[in-house]
């Protein structure tokens, strides 16, 4: 999608696997691109929920009420700098643990 839209949009920021990729860059036409910006939330859970509950659901194949994990929260994102012509000239990953 990034190559298809290069030069037509300022940025293409993808996410799905919840794990940040290391491919952030500005494409030749001025589109900032990253495949997966990552998940903002608890890294010690399973896709944001308490890991014990996710493991129970997988092991028993029975419905389990999920609760949000609160352990080790992180902010994953990107900062994109763009020109007045709406072309990106920089993309920088932000990977920060919660303070405290």
C-alpha positions as CSV (number, residue, x, y, z in Angstrom):
1,X,0.0,0.0,0.0
2,X,2.9,2.4,0.8
3,X,4.4,2.0,-2.7
4,X,0.9,2.3,-4.3
5,X,0.2,5.6,-2.5
6,X,3.7,7.0,-2.5
7,X,3.5,10.7,-3.5
8,X,-0.3,10.8,-3.1
9,X,-0.5,10.8,0.7
10,X,1.7,12.0,3.6
11,X,1.8,8.7,5.4
12,X,0.9,5.1,5.4
13,X,1.0,3.7,9.0
14,X,0.0,0.1,9.4
15,X,-0.7,-2.1,12.4
16,X,-1.9,-5.6,12.9
17,X,0.5,-7.9,14.7
18,X,0.9,-5.4,17.6
19,X,4.7,-5.7,17.3
20,X,6.5,-2.7,15.9
21,X,8.5,-3.3,12.7
22,X,11.9,-1.7,12.0
23,X,11.1,-0.5,8.5
24,X,10.1,3.1,9.1
25,X,11.2,5.3,6.2
26,X,10.2,8.0,3.8
27,X,9.6,6.7,0.3
28,X,10.9,8.5,-2.8
29,X,7.7,10.3,-3.5
30,X,7.5,11.8,0.1
31,X,5.2,9.3,1.8
32,X,6.3,8.2,5.3
33,X,5.8,4.5,5.7
34,X,5.9,1.8,8.4
35,X,4.4,-1.7,8.2
36,X,3.4,-2.0,11.8
37,X,3.6,0.9,14.3
38,X,2.9,-1.5,17.2
39,X,0.4,-1.7,20.0
40,X,0.1,0.9,22.8
41,X,-0.7,-1.0,25.9
42,X,0.6,-3.7,28.3
43,X,3.5,-5.6,26.9
44,X,3.3,-8.3,29.6
45,X,-0.2,-9.3,28.5
46,X,-1.5,-11.1,25.4
47,X,-2.7,-8.5,22.9
48,X,-3.6,-6.3,25.8
49,X,-5.4,-8.8,28.1
50,X,-4.2,-10.7,31.2
51,X,-2.0,-13.5,29.9
52,X,-3.4,-16.1,32.3
53,X,-6.9,-15.6,30.8
54,X,-5.6,-15.8,27.2
55,X,-3.7,-19.0,28.0
56,X,-6.8,-20.5,29.7
57,X,-9.0,-19.7,26.6
58,X,-6.4,-21.3,24.3
59,X,-5.9,-24.4,26.5
60,X,-9.5,-25.1,27.2
61,X,-11.1,-23.8,24.0
62,X,-13.8,-22.4,26.2
63,X,-15.0,-18.7,26.4
64,X,-13.2,-16.6,29.0
65,X,-14.0,-13.1,30.0
66,X,-10.9,-11.0,29.2
67,X,-9.7,-8.2,31.5
68,X,-7.1,-5.6,30.4
69,X,-3.7,-6.3,31.7
70,X,-2.1,-3.4,33.6
71,X,1.5,-4.7,33.7
72,X,4.3,-2.9,31.8
73,X,2.4,-0.5,29.6
74,X,4.2,1.0,26.6
75,X,3.5,3.7,24.1
76,X,4.3,2.7,20.5
77,X,3.8,5.2,17.7
78,X,5.5,7.4,15.2
79,X,6.2,11.1,14.7
80,X,6.0,12.3,11.1
81,X,7.4,15.6,10.0
82,X,5.9,17.0,6.8
83,X,6.4,20.0,4.5
84,X,3.8,22.5,3.6
85,X,3.3,20.5,0.4
86,X,2.1,17.6,2.6
87,X,5.2,15.5,1.8
88,X,6.9,13.7,4.6
89,X,10.6,14.4,5.2
90,X,11.0,12.3,8.3
91,X,9.4,9.5,10.3
92,X,10.6,8.5,13.8
93,X,9.5,5.6,15.9
94,X,8.3,6.3,19.5
95,X,8.8,3.3,21.8
96,X,8.4,4.4,25.4
97,X,7.6,2.5,28.6
98,X,5.2,4.2,31.0
99,X,6.8,6.4,33.6
100,X,7.1,5.1,37.1
